[in-house]
């Protein structure tokens, strides 16, 4: 991050375990890793998605279901979009 400055003031960390006591241990660990201020030490999005927190969730809650469209419906939607775009120009 180009705007990250290591010279920003430093504060003592809060006891997040007490503040987030209602979270499961996997959720707490992930949250703590995501709240690290220094981006060099913060968990990446890819690593976060591989967290045990997400392994315990049903797959349908993590991965959106595929939207099924029949070809004729999507073709008519595409032609409507191009007609509307040309009308606006």
N, C-alpha and C positions, 0 to 999 in steps of 0.2 A: 504494500500500500504506500503510495508516494507521500501521503499526508501524515503517515505515522511518525511520530517523533519520540524517541526514547527519553527525551528530556522533560516530558510532561510530569506534573507532580505525581508522587506515589502516595497511596493511602494504604492503610492496613486492610487486609481483606476481612469481610464480614463472615460470620459463621453461617454459611448458606445451608448447612445441614439442618440447623434449627429452623431457619426460615422456610425450608422446603420439606419439612418432616413428613408431609402427607404423600410424598413421592416414593415409588418403589426404589430399591437400591440401583437398578439399572437406569431408571429415569433420572435419578439424582446424579449418578456418575456422568451421564451424557450431558445433563444440564450444566454441571460444573465445568466440563471440558469445553462447552460452547460459550461459557461466560468469561473465559480467560481473555484478558484485555490485549495482550501482546499477540498479534496475528502469527508470529513465528512459533508460538507455543499453543495456539488455539487449534482445536480439532478441525479438520477439513470437512466439507460437506460429504464427500465420498466416504470418508472414515466414519462419519456420524451415521450414515445410512447402514453401515456394517455393524453398528453397535448391537450388543445383546438385547437392548431395549426393543429394537425392531424385530428381532428373531422371535420374541415371545408373542408378537401380534399376529393375528390372522392375515394371510397374504392379501385378501381382498380389501383390507383397510389401508394397506401400504401402496399397492400397485393399482392404479385406477383400471376399471374394466375397459376392454376395448369397445369403442363405439362402432356398432355395425351399421353400415349403410348399404343399401342396395345401389347398384351402379346407376340405374336410371334416375333415382332420387338425387344422387350427388351431381350427375350431369346437368339436371334441370336447375339445381342450386347454383352451379358454376355459370351456366348461361345467364341466369338472372343477375348474378353479381357483375358479369361483364357488361350486361345491358345497363344496369344501374350506374356503373362507372362511366360508361360512355355518355349517359344522359347528364351526368354531373359535370362533364367537361365542356 
